[in-house]
């Protein structure tokens, strides 16, 4: 799960997936990262933590990290939140196999529509809830595919 700073959208997606994996005994590994190094080692945004907690998801243990080219070898699928981050991740891909692992997260719930998860960072509380609902639906499709 990849966004820009790894403090809003991607840790939320990681937290949702971790909950779905645990509750449903799914054999899957998940992680999140940002394409920038703005927030490395920081906790998720407090608003994201608060919103996730309303849905019984604990993001407090998560810490931001930057996406690395080596992640292509560690993961079968790399979901990005928007087209800008997709371009940044694809720029690190060294071959077509790596490129083929990258997709927009919302294509999981809306195949082929290439919809983006908006960044709630500069918005209000409703923006965080809207993002939660979008990401949760996509994560359900991934978990139960």
SVG drawing of the C-alpha trace seen along z (x, -y; Angstrom):
<svg xmlns="http://www.w3.org/2000/svg" viewBox="-18 -22 34 41">
<polyline fill="none" stroke="black" stroke-width="0.4" points="0.0,0.0 1.7,-3.2 0.8,-6.9 3.0,-10.0 3.9,-10.4 2.7,-7.1 0.8,-8.9 -2.8,-9.0 -4.0,-6.7 -1.4,-3.9 -1.2,-3.2 -5.0,-3.2 -5.0,-0.6 -2.4,1.4 -4.4,1.3 -7.6,2.3 -5.8,5.2 -4.2,6.3 -7.6,6.4 -9.2,8.4 -6.2,10.8 -6.4,11.4 -10.2,11.7 -10.5,14.1 -7.3,16.1 -6.0,15.1 -2.5,16.0 -1.3,12.7 1.4,10.2 0.8,6.4 2.9,3.3 2.7,-0.3 5.1,-3.0 5.3,-6.5 7.0,-7.6 8.5,-10.6 10.8,-10.6 8.8,-13.4 7.6,-11.4 10.0,-8.4 9.6,-6.8 6.6,-9.0 3.3,-7.7 0.2,-8.1 -1.6,-11.4 -3.6,-11.8 -6.8,-12.3 -6.2,-9.0 -5.6,-7.3 -8.8,-8.8 -10.9,-7.8 -9.5,-4.3 -10.1,-3.9 -13.8,-4.6 -13.8,-1.5 -11.9,0.6 -8.6,0.4 -5.4,-0.5 -2.9,-2.4 -0.7,-3.6 2.0,-0.9 2.6,-1.8 5.5,-4.0 6.1,-5.6 8.8,-4.4 9.8,-5.2 9.1,-2.8 12.2,-1.1 13.0,0.7 13.6,3.8 9.9,3.8 9.3,5.2 11.0,8.4 9.2,8.6 5.6,8.2 3.4,9.8 1.2,6.7 1.8,3.0 -1.3,0.9 -0.9,-2.9 -3.4,-5.5 -3.2,-7.8 -1.6,-8.3 1.2,-10.5 2.4,-7.9 1.9,-5.3 4.3,-7.2 6.8,-7.5 6.7,-3.7 6.9,-2.7 10.0,-4.9 11.7,-2.6 10.7,0.6 13.6,2.3 11.6,4.6 8.1,5.4 7.5,8.0 7.9,5.2 5.7,2.8 3.0,5.5 2.8,5.7 1.6,2.0 -2.0,1.0 -4.3,-1.7 -5.9,-0.5 -9.4,-1.4 -9.1,0.9 -9.6,3.7 -13.2,2.4 -13.8,0.6 -11.9,2.7 -10.4,0.7 -11.8,-2.6 -8.4,-3.9 -10.0,-5.9 -7.8,-7.6 -8.0,-7.7 -8.1,-11.5 -5.5,-12.7 -7.5,-13.7 -4.5,-15.6 -5.8,-19.1 -9.5,-18.3 -11.8,-17.9 -13.0,-15.0 -15.5,-13.9 -12.7,-13.6 -11.0,-11.0 -14.2,-9.1 -14.8,-9.1 -11.3,-7.8 -11.9,-5.1 -15.0,-3.9 -13.2,-3.8 -10.2,-2.1 -12.1,0.4 -14.2,1.5 -11.1,2.0 -9.3,3.9 -12.3,6.2 -12.0,7.1 -8.3,7.8 -8.7,9.9 -11.6,12.0 -10.5,12.2"/>
</svg>
